[in-house]
Amino acid sequence: MKEQIAFYKQKLQYETDAWDLAEALKKKNDIIVVDARSAEAWDKEHIPGSINFPHREINIESTEKLDRAKLYVTYCDGIGCNASTKAAFQLSRLGFRVKELIGGLEWWKRDGYETQGKFAENKEFTNCGC
C-alpha cells in the first residue's frame, strides 16, 4: 500500500490536467505555460498566455533568462505527440521545476477551455468534473 501511495504522489508532482492548470492560472500562480511545438503550430492555435518554446530549441543558452523560481508546464498536441515530454525532460535536466499537461492542447480544448491563434476553436465541451 505504501508503494502505491508513493507512486501516485510522485506522479502528481510531474503532471497536471487542464482543470488544475486553468485553476492555477486563475489564481495567478507562478506558472509559465510552454508550448513545445513549432512556431507554426503555436501560430495556428495555442493556450492563452503560453509561450512558444519548441523542445528542439531548449538548451543552456536559450534558457538563461528564464525564471527558475517559476513552475513550467509543458504541452503539445496531445496523446499522439511527445514534444511536451521532450521539453519537460530538457527543462528539468537544466534545473527547472516542470510539470507536463496531460492530454495537451487536445484535452485542454475538449474540456472547453479557450484557445488563441489563427485557427482557434472555442467550442463548449463537457468538463471531466475532476
Sequence and secondary structure as in RCSB ss.txt:
>XXXX:A:sequence
MKEQIAFYKQKLQYETDAWDLAEALKKKNDIIVVDARSAEAWDKEHIPGSINFPHREINIESTEKLDRAKLYVTY
CDGIGCNASTKAAFQLSRLGFRVKELIGGLEWWKRDGYETQGKFAENKEFTNCGC
>XXXX:A:secstr
 HHHHHHHHHHHHHEE HHHHHHHHHTT SEEEEE S HHHHHH B TT EE  GGG STTTTTTS TTSEEEEE
 S TT  HHHHHHHHHHHTT EEEEETTHHHHHHHTT   BSTT           
